[in-house]
Amino acid sequence: MPNDRLIRIAGAGPSGLAAAIALARAGRNVEVHEAKRDVGTRFIGDLQIIEGASESEPVPDFLDRLGIERNFYFRAANWATFYDHRNKGRVIRSDKPYGWFIHRGAEEGTLDRGLLAQAQAAGAKVIFNSRLSPDQADIVATGPASPDGLAKEMTWRVGGGEWGVGSGSLNGDAERTSSGSRLPIIEPREGSDPRLPTPDSRESSHTPHPTPHPHELIDVYFNHKLAPGGYSYLFILDGIATFGCAIVADFKRIDSYFDHSLAAAKRLHNLEISDDARTGYSYMNFHLKQQSTSNGSRFVGEAAGFQDYLFGLGIRYALTSGSLAARSILEERDFDELWRHELGAKQETSLVNRFLYESGGNFGLSMFVRQASRAKDFHRYLSGWHRSSWWKKMLSPAVKKFWKHDGRCLHKPGIHWCRSRDTEMKVPPLGPVETP
């Protein structure tokens, strides 16, 4: 029998739209209420990654299983250059992509606009400038309520590149979407890539690289002094550049950390930042709980603290939790049982990984960079970090006790564990920025 009950979703981010797509395609009557004027308004067209190492299922297969088409920029990542705090760069390579780059924001070609188009094509009604309270919604996908990590990013165009135009081989030139538009799906390149260092030159010194255009960069800089508890990064792909600094401590000084990290990157590369550069901030929300429901509402994505705490990559968590919320409605299943089975152990492991990442200091990060570059397959190496193990299960209770926050906080819903601000990394002031 048809079920015409209206299902209301608060928030049109990836988790909310993933739920809307699944529900609408199943014939349900769906409304998505978004408080902003458009999707993706807190992003700036920046390059982000859907991580591919926390699960054995490849990202394209994962998206296919959720019924999500690739009507957005989608490019495989199977190489990068990692730098330690001494600016020693080492190239990492993967047989399988360790992630897939996408764009975020309120513009064509982004993940946000792609999911919106799919939800609307499936029959979901998306209402902008409309805010639902949690008790009015079946699914709450309103984003982070309290920041546990903070990133400042800058995005600009380089050269003559436009959206989706690159030198990578295209899978059948393009993939046609349900709306008839065509966007490239850029697969990993076969064989050697003349733009990458050869295996004999995987290590590089602090010697500045040549200007990045027309070459491409996937750089990650690991230095707790310049990005306490986090890292900074420079991606230049297909005519779009994104530089960012992500931290998990001392949020009030994010602008200073960003400026110092950008200056350090400029000392490595001859960067020319165009006048159209845009800057923005994004947040990470992580906490542990046994329930992600409250008064019949299902909390998903960052609203529920579903996030990888190691590197702060949450898109896969968002899409998964949104899909599980839809499944709980369609199959009349307990949402808490579904997400605990699929995400519970991953989050516990993620917490221990975060503890290890910070506890080792810059020496530990140097070891991570060295081991990652020596691994024959970085995807396999990174998968080992995400894998649950007996010793991580034993360490988890100690980390939770040591880092536990006591008292009130903004995380939702219900009883949960979150980290005390007193346990964050402490770093001295950086002083004035040294220009290249």
N, C-alpha and C positions, 0 to 999 in steps of 0.2 A: 504494500500500500504506500502511496506517496506521502511524504512527510513535509507539510507546508509550514511547519513552525519556523519563525524567523530566527536566524542565528546571527547574533551581533558580535562583531569583533572590534575591539578598541585598539587602534594603531595600524598603520599601513606600512610598517617596516617589513623586512624579509620574513620574519616569523608569522606576522599577521597575514601577509599576502599568501604565504605558502599554505596556511590553513584555509584561506578563502578559495584558493585554486582547487584544492582537494575537495572541499565541501560543495562548491558550485558545480564542479564536474560530476559529482555524485547526484546532482539534481536538487540540492538543498537551496533554500531561500536565504541568501547571505547579504548582510550589510557590513561594510567596513567603515568605521568612523575614524577619520584622521584629523587631529587637532590643527595641523598646519595647512597651508594653502596648496601643498603639493607633496609628493613623496620625495624622500632623500634630501630635504632642505638643510639638514645639518651637515651635509657633505659637499664637496667642492669639485666633483668630477675626478677625485683622486683615485689612484691605483690602489687596490686592496687585494688580498689573497684569500681564496677559499682553500684552507689547508687540506692536504691529501694524505697525511701520514698517520693520523690518529686511528684510522680504520683501514682494514684490508680492502674494502670496496673502493675502487677508483672513483674520483669525483664525477666524471661523466655518467658512470653507471648509477651512482647515488642520485644524481639529478633525474635520470631516467626513471628510477624506481619511484621517486616522488612525483613524477609527471611534470617536471619543470623543463620547458624547452629552453634552448640557448638562443634567445632573441636579444642578447646583450653581448658586449665585448667579453671574450672568453679565451684566454691564452695560457697555454701550458708553461710551467716553470720547471726546468730541469737543470739549471745551472745558476750560479751566483758567485759573488766574491764576498767573503767574510773578512772583516778587519778586527784585530784585537786592539787593546788600549795603547799599544805601541805603534799603531798604524801599519802593522804587517798584514798584508792582504793575502788570502789563500782562496783558491778557486774550489768550489764544491760542484759535484756533478751527480746526476741521478739517472738511473736507467728508466725509472718511471717518474712522472711529474710528482714533485713533493707538494705542489699546489697549483692553483689556476688563478691567474690574474683576472680581475674584473674592475669595472669603474663604479663608483658610487656617486649619487647626486641626482638633482632634479633636471636632467637633460637626457637627450636621446643617446642610446647606446649603453646606459648604465643598468646595473642589476635592478635598481629600484624601478626605473621606468619599464624594464622588461617584465618584471613580475606584475606590475600594475596592469600592463596590457593583457597579460595572460589571465589575470583574475577577472577583468572586465569582459574579455572574450568568452570566458566560461559562464558568465551571467551574474557575477557578483556586482553589487551596487556599492561603489566607493564614494563616500560623502566627505568632502574636505571642509575645513574650518568647523569641524564638529567634534566635540569632546564627550566621551562617555566616561562615567565613573566606573570603577571596577565592579561594583555590585550591579551595574546595568548591562554588563558584557558577559557573554559566554566564554570568550577568549580575551585575555588581557595581553596586549603586545605593545605596550606603550614605551618601551625602551628603559634605559637605566634610571633608577630612582636615586642612587647614591654612587658616586664614582669611586672605584677601587683602582683605577688606572686612568691616565690622562695622556692624550697625544695632541700635539700641535702639528699641523701639516700645511704645506704650501704646494700648489699645483700650477703648472704653466705649460704652454705649448713650446715645442722645440722644432726648428726647421719648418718644413712645409707639410709635416705629417697631419693627417686628419684622423678622426675616429676610425679605428679598425684597419688602418692602412699600414702594413708593415712588410718586412722582407721575409717573414716566415712563410713556409709552405702552407697552403690552405687545404683543408679537408674538403675536396670537391668544390673548391673555390669559395663556397659559402653554404650556409644552412638556411633553408627557407622556413620562416616561421608561419604560425597560423594566420597572421595578419598579412602575409605576402611579402613582408620586408626581408631583406637579405643582409646578414651580418656574418663576418668571417669567424670561423672556428680555427684558431691557429694551433696546430699540433706540434709536438716536439720535432725538432729537425733530425733527419737521418744523417749519420756520418759526422765528419768533422765540421766545425763551424769556424771559418777564418777569423771571426771577430773575437773568439775566445782564446785565452792562453792555451798553449799546448800542454800535455801532461807533464812535460819536463819543466814547465814554468808555472806550476801551481802556486808557488809562493812569490810574492812581490814585496819589494821594500816600500818605504814611504815616498819613493820617487813619484812625483805627480804624473798622472795619466794624461794622454792627449785629450783634447776637447772631445766630449762625448758624441757630438753630432758628426757624422750620421751613425755612429756606433750606439749600441744600447748598453744599459747598465742595470744590474740588479745587485746593489751593494747593501750590506748590512753591517753596522758599526756597533761593536760590543764594548762598551766602556761605562762602568758604573759611575765614574766621576762626571761624565757629560750627560748621562741618562740613567739616573739612579734606579736600579731595579729593572731597567728596561733596555732599550737599544734605540739607535736611530737608523734611518734607511734612506736610500736614494734609488728610485726606479725611473728609468728612462726607456720607454717602450712605445713604438708606433706613434711617435710624435707627441707624446704626453710625458711630462716629468712630474714626479711627486717626491718631495723631501719631507720627512717627518721625524719627530722625536717623541718617543713613548716612554713614560715614566710611571712608577707605582709609589712614589714618595715625593714629598716636598712640592705639592701641586702649585703652591702660590708662586713658585719660581720657574714655572714651565717656559715662560718667554725667554728667560735667561739661558736655560738649558738648550732650548731650540736655537738661539742665536749662536751659542758656543759650538753646538754640534754642526750647524750649517757652516760656520767658519772653518771647522776642522775638515769638512767635506770639500770645501773650496780649496783648501791647501793640497788636496789630493787630485782634484779635477779642475779643469779650467771651465767652471760653470758660468754660463750667461743666463741670468734669470730675466725673462721678458717682462715687459710692463703690464701684461695682462695676468700676472701671477695673482692667485687668490690664496688666502689663508683661512684656516678654520680649526676647530677643536672637536675632538671626539672622545668618548668615555668608554671605559670598560667596567662591567659590573660582575662581581663574582661573590657568591656565597653558597654555603651548603645547607640543605634542608631535607626533610623527609616528605614534606608535602608542598606541592606547587599549586594547590587549589585553596580557595577561600569562598565560602558561601555560594558554592556551585560554579564559581568562575575558575577557569584554567589559566594560569600565568605561564607565559612562554617567552623565549628569547632572553634578552637582557633584563626584562621586567622581572624574570624569575631567577636571575643570576646565572643563567646557563652560558658558560664561557670557558674557553681554554685559558687557565690561569698562567700557563708557562709563557706564552708569547702574546696572549690577549687577542687571539683570533677566534671570533665568535660566529661567523656567518654559517658554518656547518651546523653548529649547535642551534642557531636560530631556525634554520630551515627544518632541522630534525624535530625540534620541539613543537614547531607550528604544525608540522605534518602529523605528529603524534596526538596533538590536541584534536585535530580534525578526525583522526581515526577513532579516538575515544568517543566522539559524538556519533560517528557513522556506525560503529560496532557496539555502541553502548558499553564501552569498557571503562575501567578505572584509569584515569589519566595518570595518577601518581604511580600506579603499577607499571604502566607503559614506559614512562620516562626513567623510572628507577632502573628498569631492566636494561635500557639502552644507553643511558647517560650517567647513572649513579656512580659506577666504578670509575668511569673516565674522569669525573670531576674530583674524586678522591685522589686519584693518581696525579691529576693536574696540580693539586695543592702541594703534594710532595715535590713535584718537579719544580714548582715555584720556590720552595724552600731551598732546594739544592742549588738552583740558579743564583739565588741571592747569597747563600752562605759561602760559596766559593770565592766571592769577590772577583776582582779582575784576573787573578791568577786562574781561578776556575773557568772564567770565560775564555781565557787564552787556551786552556786545555780543550775546551769544547770546540773552539775554532780549529785547532790543530787536528783533533780526532775527526771532525766533520770533513776536513779536506783530505785526510788520508783514507777515509772510507771509500770503497769502490762504488758504493751506491748510497748517496745521502738519504734517499727515501727510506731505505732499510735502516740506516743508522738512526734517523729521526723517529721511525716507528718504534724502535727499541725504547726510546724515552717515553713514549706514550703507552707502552705496554704495561699492564698491571703485573706486579710480581709480589712474592711473599714478603720481601723485605720492605717494599713500599707500603704494603698493608700494615706491617708492624710499625713503621715510622709514622704513619698518618695520625694515630691518636696523640703521639707526642707533639707533632707539629700543631695540631688543633688546640692542645692544651697551652702550648707556649705562645701561640699567636692569638688566642681567643679574645674577642672584644666583649666586655661586660658592660651592660647598660643599654641605653636607647640608641637606635640607629634608624635609617630611612629605608633599609632593605625590606622587601615584601616578597611573598606573604608569610605570615605566621612565624612559628618558632624556627630559628635557623642558627647557623654558625657564620660569623664573619670576622674579619681580621681587625685587630686593634691598631689604631694609628700609631701607638707607642712602639710597635714592633717594626715600623718601616725603616728602611736604610737611612743612615745619617751621613751626609756628605758636607764638606766645608764649602763656603761661598766660592764661586768661580772667579770673581773679579771681573775686570773689563775684558771685552772680546778682543782677541788678537786678529787683526785683519790679515788676509793672505799677502 
